[in-house]
Amino acid sequence: MNAVIYVSKCGNTKKLADAIAKGAGVKAQSAANAANLTQADILFIGDSIYGGRMSGVLRRFLQNLDRKQAAKVVVFGTSASGKSIRAEVTSILEPKGIPVAGEAFHCKGSFLCVNLGHPNAADLEQAENFAKQTCKAGL
Ligand SMILES: Cc1cc2nc3c(=O)[nH]c(=O)nc-3n(C[C@H](O)[C@H](O)[C@H](O)COP(=O)(O)O)c2cc1C
């Protein structure tokens, strides 16, 4: 069984989470309500960049994540610059023995008057395909 967990303050990453979840054949769950997460073969984790970093909500979720809850993690997200949260996620999870896939899905998210309309339909289609391929490959 796979799972999709996300944080989204303004809604952009939630759109991506829903597309990733569609591709993975599951329902996306907010990190704030994911206390009952059981063993996931692939745990997709999504967030954005706020002030150069991932959200505090995701950081706490990752700090509390146990190795038994996720065999491996695949990261996705949005940001104004296209910057990825993967390095931060890896720095918390790999010391606990939870592997983070090298491949991740990121796209630009709208912020003020930048990247208006993103993630758009094409971004969401790519995200869904990324999840389908990732699950098929068992990355
Ligand atoms: C308070 C705040 C700070 C942000 N800081 C950054 C930043 O440092 N770098 C960046 O690339 N994007 C930054 N952004 C843009 C967000 O990463 C982008 O809008 C993202 O798509 C928001 O995702 P969400 O709608 O799921 O919350 C910031 C947005 C907000 C609201």
The ligand as a MOL file (V3000), in Angstrom:
LIG
                    3D

  0  0  0     0  0            999 V3000
M  V30 BEGIN CTAB
M  V30 COUNTS 31 33 0 0 0
M  V30 BEGIN ATOM
M  V30 1 C 5.1100 33.2530 3.3590 0
M  V30 2 C 5.6270 32.6590 2.0650 0
M  V30 3 C 7.0040 32.5350 1.8860 0
M  V30 4 C 7.4980 31.9790 0.6810 0
M  V30 5 N 8.8650 31.8320 0.5130 0
M  V30 6 C 9.3300 31.2630 -0.6250 0
M  V30 7 C 10.7420 31.0500 -0.8120 0
M  V30 8 O 11.5720 31.3500 0.0400 0
M  V30 9 N 11.1750 30.4780 -1.9710 0
M  V30 10 C 10.2900 30.1060 -2.9580 0
M  V30 11 O 10.7270 29.5950 -3.9810 0
M  V30 12 N 8.9380 30.2760 -2.8060 0
M  V30 13 C 8.4510 30.8580 -1.6690 0
M  V30 14 N 7.1030 31.0340 -1.5020 0
M  V30 15 C 6.1910 30.5910 -2.5610 0
M  V30 16 C 5.5710 29.2270 -2.2570 0
M  V30 17 O 6.5620 28.2290 -2.1020 0
M  V30 18 C 4.6300 28.8540 -3.4100 0
M  V30 19 O 3.6320 29.8380 -3.5410 0
M  V30 20 C 4.0050 27.4870 -3.1690 0
M  V30 21 O 3.3950 27.0420 -4.3640 0
M  V30 22 C 2.9780 27.5470 -2.0520 0
M  V30 23 O 2.4230 26.2780 -1.8730 0
M  V30 24 P 1.0310 26.0710 -1.1220 0
M  V30 25 O -0.0120 26.8290 -1.9300 0
M  V30 26 O 0.8100 24.6180 -1.1630 0
M  V30 27 O 1.1910 26.6210 0.2530 0
M  V30 28 C 6.5880 31.5870 -0.3270 0
M  V30 29 C 5.2010 31.7250 -0.1240 0
M  V30 30 C 4.7190 32.2520 1.0560 0
M  V30 31 C 3.2270 32.3740 1.2530 0
M  V30 END ATOM
M  V30 BEGIN BOND
M  V30 1 1 1 2
M  V30 2 1 2 3
M  V30 3 2 2 30
M  V30 4 2 3 4
M  V30 5 1 4 5
M  V30 6 1 4 28
M  V30 7 2 5 6
M  V30 8 1 6 7
M  V30 9 1 6 13
M  V30 10 2 7 8
M  V30 11 1 7 9
M  V30 12 1 9 10
M  V30 13 2 10 11
M  V30 14 1 10 12
M  V30 15 2 12 13
M  V30 16 1 13 14
M  V30 17 1 14 15
M  V30 18 1 14 28
M  V30 19 1 15 16
M  V30 20 1 16 17
M  V30 21 1 16 18
M  V30 22 1 18 19
M  V30 23 1 18 20
M  V30 24 1 20 21
M  V30 25 1 20 22
M  V30 26 1 22 23
M  V30 27 1 23 24
M  V30 28 2 24 25
M  V30 29 1 24 26
M  V30 30 1 24 27
M  V30 31 2 28 29
M  V30 32 1 29 30
M  V30 33 1 30 31
M  V30 END BOND
M  V30 END CTAB
M  END
